[in-house]
Structures are given as C-alpha cells and as structure tokens.
Amino acid sequence: MGKRVLRTKLCEMLGIEYPILSAGMGPTLIGETTGAPVELVVAVSEAGGMGVLGGAGFTIDGLREAIREIKSKTDKPYGVDLLLPQKLDVGGGLGQKGPNELPLNAILKSMPKPYQDWVQKVKEEMNLPDVEIMVKMNSTTMRPKEAIQVCIEEKVPLFCAGLGNPGFMVEEAHAHGMKVLAITGNTKNARRMAQSGIDLLVAQGHEGGGHTGRIGTLALLPQAIDAAAPVPVLAAGGIGDGRGLAAALAMGCVGVWVGTRFLATTEGGALEVNKKRILQSTDEDTRVSRAYTGKTLRASYNKFHDLWDGSGLEPLPFPTQVLISSALLASFIEGKKEEYVGGLAGQVSGLIKEIKPARQVVEEMVEEAVDILTRRLPESVKAK
Ligand SMILES: Cc1cc2nc3c(=O)[nH]c(=O)nc-3n(C[C@H](O)[C@H](O)[C@H](O)COP(=O)(O)O)c2cc1C
C-alpha cells in the first residue's frame, strides 16, 4: 500500500505512527505460552502501531528477559501489560514466599474438597491422563510488586494494567519517563481510574476476548469518554478491521486496543488449536464464563463451559480458580480432547478468516480506516 497517514493525539503521546495497539494478552495456560509474546510486540511496533507484551504469563526474571529482548529487536516504543490483583500484597498470596515452582497436583490438595473431588471425578469419567504441570509461584501475577519494579527499572515506555487500578504507581512511572494505561469495562471505573492520574484509558466492551464486563462497546465508548475526560480513551472489544478503527475514531477515541485479531496472526501466541477455533468461529461461537479465572471471561465456546456449568460449584476467586481450570485444561490437551479446549477470544472471531502476519493486519486496518474516513464517509454524507 502507499504510505497512509493516520495520526491522532495518541501517536503524539506514545511516539508511534498509527493509533493501533495490540492488546497485552497473557498466558493461554499455566507455564505455557503467552498470547502476546515478544515476536508479536516487535512486529506490531515495527509496523507503526504499538505492541504490548502479555506480561501475565512470565516469571519475574522472564519478564525482564522478554523486555530486554524487545529492546534488542526494535527501537520502537512498546508496552507491557500485567494483571494486578486488587491488593498488591496479596498477589494471589501464594507467591510471596516459598519455592519458585510447585506441582499443580500438590496445590490442588490444599483446595476445598468439593473442587478437588470434581476435578478427580471429571478425570476419571473422561479417562484423562494425569499431567504434572508446574505452577510458577514467581510469576508476575503472584508477585506483582516485583513485576512492577522490573517495568520501572527497564523504563518500559507504556505500562498497562489489565486488571486493577495502576494510579498508585503513576508518579514513579512518570519520573522514569513512562506512561500508564488502565483498562475498564464501565464508566464508574473509568472515572475512578482517570482521577487517579493515569495517562490513557482503554474502554473494553462486552464483546471483547478475555476478562470482560457487561456493557457493549458502542454504548460504553461515549459514556467512558465523558467519564474519563480529559484522559484520552482507546476503544477495545470487537475491533477486527479498519471499519472498527474508523468507528472508534468517529466516536471520539484516540485509538484502538486490539486483542483477538492480533492473537490470530503468525506471531500471535495462541495454541494452534485455539487459532484454528477462531478461524472456524461464527459471531456466536464465544461465551462468557467464570470457569477459567473466577472472573467473567470470554473464550471460544467449548465443552469445558458446559462441564463447569454442570459442576454446581461457585468459581473460586482470581487467581485461585485458574488452578482448577488449568488442571483440567492440561489433561484435555494431553488427552487430545480438543472439543474441551478453547482459548480466550472475542466475538470478533467470526470476522477472522485467515492467519496473517501482524504487519499486514496493521496495514490493512490503516488502509481501510483511511479510505472510510476520507472517501467513503464524505461521499455518503454528500449523497444525502
Ligand atoms: C487470549 C487473550 C488473552 C488476554 N489476556 C489479557 C491479559 O493478560 N491482560 C489484559 O489486560 N487483557 C487480556 N486480554 C484482553 C485484551 O487485552 C483485550 O482487552 C481484548 O482482547 C479486546 O477485545 P478483542 O478481543 O475483541 O479485540 C486477553 C484477551 C485474549 C483474547
């Protein structure tokens, strides 16, 4: 394509060419891949957007290594996303002391009995293999204070909090030349987060993949923009092409935060089975469930959702529920029960028909949005 110009205030703030951020997408399974790995971050930043590392999948040391790898592969700005628990000291509680790794089966023995029994019953009934996976107790989610420190020491250009309000760290981040972004799914939090001093806010609608709220993107954006003003807002949830980008800009957003579309790229970190499921999905093939993390989370529909619904159990709080779901997901994968595996993904899955390089996704989005905003929209307005 001929070089297009599509600049907003976001581009000035972050030093990027296009107002497109690839979302920070964390681990697809404990100890396994991250949805937004170094390769995706570098590809998006090199293409003129901003890549954001899904830092929730890393150990503390691994996070530092990944950040340094990004710096070695691109001079362009990038971001790091972490999931902050409500109370930083709690950090999942589990990770502050003791060994760096623990076998999941051993941890499960400390869970309430009905949950242990349910996992065991499912494994027996489905004849699932016993998979020993090691839980990282030194992960960024278990030790959020240390993870934040790493980001500050490495002067990460954009710190993103996927969960929690990062207002408490804004002053220190600014002192290190960093910007801070938070994500919300409702106006109450938009107002609260904006007042805490953050630089940018992502408003994510119900359509989005991963943790998600109850308000649809179209209804949420103008309300979040009003609530957060003067803090600039990026749109998220259901954006998969230039039409979504153009719409977000027309609503008054300064840019977009895009998850599922970038997950389904050559560089995206999803397991192959999950990428395949996104390609096969229609708009109706995702579902919100608390089965995975204890919080409402959208994933490609699969039989694990029904299995959990039939358990009669209340989800445990985040991140403890992750241990329950991971115990089974690891066995489903090992036992080749693909119909029980579906990764985090948004309703926009139905729009995604091809795995493409991330650069191509960025370029096509820009091309289409510019065409809509400069040619198609003005023409249709003139025609009236
Ligand atoms: C596989 C996957 C993993 C995700 N993990 C995280 C995460 O670790 N932190 C976070 O802030 N958001 C996470 N999200 C949500 C995304 O950041 C983003 O808000 C969402 O994908 C936007 O909606 P979309 O999927 O319709 O583009 C994840 C989303 C997906 C699809």
The ligand as an SDF file (V2000), in Angstrom:
LIG
                    3D

 31 33  0  0  0  0  0  0  0  0999 V2000
   -6.0120  -14.6860   24.5560 C   0  0  0  0  0  0  0  0  0  0  0  0
   -6.3100  -13.4240   25.3010 C   0  0  0  0  0  0  0  0  0  0  0  0
   -5.6050  -13.1630   26.4650 C   0  0  0  0  0  0  0  0  0  0  0  0
   -5.8340  -11.9740   27.1490 C   0  0  0  0  0  0  0  0  0  0  0  0
   -5.0870  -11.7190   28.2570 N   0  0  0  0  0  0  0  0  0  0  0  0
   -5.1230  -10.4830   28.7900 C   0  0  0  0  0  0  0  0  0  0  0  0
   -4.1880  -10.1000   29.7900 C   0  0  0  0  0  0  0  0  0  0  0  0
   -3.3550  -10.8680   30.2340 O   0  0  0  0  0  0  0  0  0  0  0  0
   -4.2380   -8.8240   30.2310 N   0  0  0  0  0  0  0  0  0  0  0  0
   -5.1500   -7.9140   29.7340 C   0  0  0  0  0  0  0  0  0  0  0  0
   -5.0880   -6.7490   30.1030 O   0  0  0  0  0  0  0  0  0  0  0  0
   -6.0760   -8.2720   28.8450 N   0  0  0  0  0  0  0  0  0  0  0  0
   -6.0630   -9.5150   28.3340 C   0  0  0  0  0  0  0  0  0  0  0  0
   -6.9450   -9.8500   27.3520 N   0  0  0  0  0  0  0  0  0  0  0  0
   -7.9180   -8.8490   26.8750 C   0  0  0  0  0  0  0  0  0  0  0  0
   -7.2700   -7.9910   25.7960 C   0  0  0  0  0  0  0  0  0  0  0  0
   -6.2620   -7.1920   26.3710 O   0  0  0  0  0  0  0  0  0  0  0  0
   -8.2640   -7.0490   25.0980 C   0  0  0  0  0  0  0  0  0  0  0  0
   -8.7960   -6.1470   26.0310 O   0  0  0  0  0  0  0  0  0  0  0  0
   -9.3680   -7.7470   24.3440 C   0  0  0  0  0  0  0  0  0  0  0  0
   -8.8610   -8.8510   23.6520 O   0  0  0  0  0  0  0  0  0  0  0  0
  -10.0410   -6.7630   23.3810 C   0  0  0  0  0  0  0  0  0  0  0  0
  -11.1140   -7.3450   22.7280 O   0  0  0  0  0  0  0  0  0  0  0  0
  -10.9940   -8.1030   21.3010 P   0  0  0  0  0  0  0  0  0  0  0  0
  -10.5020   -9.4690   21.6320 O   0  0  0  0  0  0  0  0  0  0  0  0
  -12.3730   -8.0920   20.7890 O   0  0  0  0  0  0  0  0  0  0  0  0
  -10.0270   -7.3380   20.4550 O   0  0  0  0  0  0  0  0  0  0  0  0
   -6.7870  -11.0390   26.6720 C   0  0  0  0  0  0  0  0  0  0  0  0
   -7.5200  -11.3340   25.5110 C   0  0  0  0  0  0  0  0  0  0  0  0
   -7.2860  -12.5010   24.8200 C   0  0  0  0  0  0  0  0  0  0  0  0
   -8.0760  -12.7590   23.5580 C   0  0  0  0  0  0  0  0  0  0  0  0
  1  2  1  0
  2  3  1  0
  2 30  2  0
  3  4  2  0
  4  5  1  0
  4 28  1  0
  5  6  2  0
  6  7  1  0
  6 13  1  0
  7  8  2  0
  7  9  1  0
  9 10  1  0
 10 11  2  0
 10 12  1  0
 12 13  2  0
 13 14  1  0
 14 15  1  0
 14 28  1  0
 15 16  1  0
 16 17  1  0
 16 18  1  0
 18 19  1  0
 18 20  1  0
 20 21  1  0
 20 22  1  0
 22 23  1  0
 23 24  1  0
 24 25  2  0
 24 26  1  0
 24 27  1  0
 28 29  2  0
 29 30  1  0
 30 31  1  0
M  END
$$$$
